[in-house]
Amino acid sequence: MNLGELDPAKQLYRIPEAMHLLAMGRSVIYEQIRSNRLRSVKQGRARLIPVSAIRDYVALLAKEAKVMDDQAA
């Protein structure tokens, strides 16, 4: 994901937008939400992903990748 694609004026993203930003499919997004790795909120019937949750999720992935790299070395 290119964090530069995040709209600085936008605080919440719909699932299809998060799918595009994270380059993930719908089922993967929902699995990450269910496993509490990607935070989301509900507004009425809509499931929304806060911009801070997207940043936190990318940081989590980077941290996990570093741990894996360190274990492989």
Buried (B, 14 or more C-beta within 10 A) or exposed (E): BEEEEBEEEEEBBEBEBBBEBBEBEEEEBBEBBEEEBBBBEEEEEEBBBBBEBBEBBBEEBEEEEEEEEEEEE
